[in-house]
Amino acid sequence: MYDVVIIGAGPAGMTAAIYCTRRAMKTLIISKEIGGQVARTFLIENYPGLKKVDGVSLAFDMKAQVESLGGEFLMDTIEKIEKLPSGGFEVSSTDRHYLTKTVVVAAGLVKKKLGITNEEKYSGHGLSYCINCDGPLFKGKKVAVVGGGNSGAEAVEFLTKICPQVYWLEITDQIRAEAVLLDKIKKLDNVEIFAQAKIIALSGNDMLSGIVIDQNGKKLEKDVQGVFVEIGYQAQTDWLKNTLDLDEVGQIKINALGHTSCPGIFAAGDVTQSHYKQIVVAEGMGAIAALEAYRFCRG
């Protein structure tokens, strides 16, 4: 039996793993991927002690640290947590089962989609949800970025360096990115910003070649070979709704110490109702959840 099973290998989950392993807890980290959102971020400039760091490097440095302390990693998708009559929990995927004294859920969030016709058809064929994965493939092509937050701004900033034209769309009347990023982008000649705008149609044959934009009721057609979707994230926690208390958008409800509605199950990071979805916030929450899991194991 493990002392703790941590679900999710983003900043919250791996920080929890570091704190648990350093207290000699037998620790298993289960995740579909390493790093989560961090691994999809090209450049991080607000991480204390590091002026600049790319997300993939940061994520795998965290993983290496966890492994050096004895933490185990497993790539899998958890589908159920059951409380055992004798104490502890059974954490299950489709065909595997793990026994543990405590659980830390740090599963993060997943990308929201556009919700329009042909979205699945063009996914991977010009439509992307990962600038870090696919951005370099669009060098020399016209592209669009949907989403006016920091993620959208970072995507735009990168693409302007390799693409002749970038269209930047935000559904509200105001770009929400940090002022420093926005000011930098507004000075570029190859960016056109559309506020109160959304993509309502995708076109092309095998590959995406055009979009239709609705800007406050006015229809615009643009030739593009790529669209990057950066409109936020959502919790995938339906599998937990009979186990833990969730809020109206599926985020896990916790108290200030990471306790969920089920004693012995803790949660941390973006999957909770934490207002600030930031790396350092998630890491702090992961540390707290780990310390509370340790205290729970000690009785």
N, C-alpha and C positions, 0 to 999 in steps of 0.2 A: 504493500500500500504506500502511495506517495503521501508526503506531508501536505503538498499543495500541487494542484494542477492549475496552470495559468492558461487561459484561453485568449490567444492573441499575442502576436510578436511585434507590436509597434512599440513606441517609447514607453507607454504605460506598462505593458506586459513585460518588456525586457528589464525595465527598472525594478518592477516587482520581483522578477527572477533574480536580479543581482542581490537585492536585499534578503530574499529568502535563502539563497544559497550561502550567503555570508553568515547566516545563522544556522548553518548545517542542516537545513531542511531538504529533504529529498524532493526535488523540484522537476516537474515536467511542463514544458511549454508546448502547447498545441496550437497550430495556426495554418491557414491556407497559404500564407506568404510571409516573408521576412520584411519587416519595416513598415508595412502599411502605407499610409499617406506619405510618410517621410521618404520612403524609397522612390516616390514619384516626384520628388521635389529636386529640381536641379541645384539650386543654390539657397542655402540658409545663412542669413546674416544677422540673426537675433539670438543665436545660441550662446549663452554665457561662456566666456573663455576662448571662443573660436570666432574670429572676425568673419571668416567665410568657411563653409563646409558644404560639400554636396551631399544630398540626402542618402544616396546609396552607400557611400562610405561610412556615414554616421550610423546607419542601420546595421551594417555588417561588423562595424567595430563594437557595437553593443552586443551583437550575437556572439562574437569571439570572446568578449569579456564574460558573458554568462557561461559559455562552455568551459572557459578556463577555471571557473569556480565550481564546475561539476553539474551544471544544469543540462538537462536533456531536451532536445528539440524533436518534434514530430510534425510532419506536414499532413494535416487531416482536417476535416470539417466536423465539428461537434454538433450533434443534433438533439441531445437530451442530457439533463442532469437530474438524477434521482437521489433523494435522501434515503439512506439505508436505515432499517429499524435498529441495527446494532450500533449506529453512529457512523458518521462519514458520508461519502457520496460515491455514486457510480456515474462516471462521465462517459458518454457513449457517442460514437460515430456510427456509420452504417454497419460496419462489421467489426468494430473494436470497442473494448470496454476497459475502463481504468478506474481503480479504486483509490480514493484520496480522502484525507482528513478535512481538507478545506479546498475551496475553489476561488480563484480570482478571475473575474470576467473582464477582459480588456480588449474586446473584439473590434473596437474602433467603429468606423462608419464606411459605407460604400457610396460610390458615385451615383448621383441622380442622373436620369436620362432625359432627353428632350420630350419624349412622349408623342412623337409624330410618325406619320406613315413613312414606311421605308427605312426606319431607323435601324432595324436589325439587318436589313439588306446591305446597307452601306457600312455597318460596323466592321472595322478592319479593312474596309475598301474605300478609305478616304475619310471616314468618320472615326474619331479617336476620343478616348476618355483618359488618355495618359500622355501628357506632353513629354515626360521623361523617356517613355518607351518609344514613341513614334515621331516626336518632333524633328529629329535629324533627317528623317526620310522625306521631308517635304521641302528640302532645300531647292530654291529656285522656283517654287510654286506659289500661286495665290491661295491664301488660306483665310479662314474666319475663326474667331475665338468667341465663344458664348459664355458670358459671366463676367460681371464687373467687380468682383472681389479681388483679394490678393492673389488667389490662384490664377484667375484670369489674367491679371496684370503680369504675373511672372511668365505665363505662357506667351503673352503678347510681346513682352520684352525680349524673350529668347527668339521668337519667330521673326521679329523685325531684323535680326542680324543675318538671317539666311533666306528670307523670303522677300520678293519685290513688293508685295502688297499684303497687308493684314487688315481685315475688317474686324472691329471689336464691338460686340453687341451686349447691351445690358437691358433687361426687361423693364427696370424701373427708370425714373427720370434722373437718377444720380449714380455715377460710378462710385463704388464703395471702397476701392483700393486705398492703401496708405498713400498719403500725400506725396511722399518721396518718390514712390513708384509712378504715380500718376503724372507728376510734373516731368519726370524723365521721359515718359512715353509721349506726352503732348508735344515735346520738342522734336519728335521724329517725323520725317516726311512721308514715310511709307505706311502710316497707320491712319485709318479712317474710323472714327468712333460714332456709333449709333446708339443713342439712349432711347428709352421707351420702344425698344425693338426686340423682335424675336424671330427665329427661323420657323416658317410654317410649312416649308416643303423642301425636299431634297430631290435632286435629279441626276441623271447620268445613265450610262449603260452598265457595264460590269463595275466601273469605278465611278465615284462621285465626281461630278463636273459642274454642278451649279446648285444654288440655293435661292429660295424666295424669302425675302425679309418683309415682315409687317412692322412698319415703324409708325406707331400711333395711327393706324388705319390706312396708311399709304403703303402700297406694294412695291417692292424693289427687287429686281433680279440681279444676281451677281454670279459671275463665273469664278468658281473656286475649285481647287483640287483636294482641299482638305478642310475639315471642320473639327475644332477641338472643343469639347464640352467641359466647362468648368463652372457648373451651376450649383455646386455644393454636394452635400452627402446626406445619407439617411441611415438610420439604424436598421439592421436586419436581425430583429430580436423576436420574431413571431414564435420561434421555438422555445422562448423563455416565458411566454405570457401566462402559462399555468404554473410557473415556478417562482417568478419574482414579480414584484410590483413595477409596472412601467408607466411612463407618462403618456400624454396624448399622442406623441409622435414616436413612441416606441423606445425612448431612452430609459435606461435603468435608474430607478429612484434609489438614492443612497443618502446616508447622513454624512456629517462632516468627517467621519473616520472611514468612509468607504463601506459601511455595513449596508447590505441589502435587506429586503424584507424576510430573508431566510437566514437564520444564524449559521455561520460557517461559510456562507457565500459572500464574497466581497466583489466590488466592481470599481473600475478606475478608468480614467481617460475619456475620450470623446463619446463612448457608448453610453455614458451617464448623462444626467441633466446638467452637467457642468456648463456654465455660460461661456467660458473662454476655451475655445478649441485650439490650444497652443501646445507645442512640444513640451516646454518646460512645465506647464500646468499638468499635462498628462503624466509626466515623469514624477512630479511631486505626489500626485494622487496614487501612482503605482507604488511609491515608497510607503505611503501611509497604509494602503491596503495590505502590503506585505507584512508590515509590522503588526497590524491587527490580526492577520492570519497566524503569525507566529505566536502572538499572545493567546489566540483561541486554541491553538494546538497544546500550549502549555497548561491550559485550563485555568 
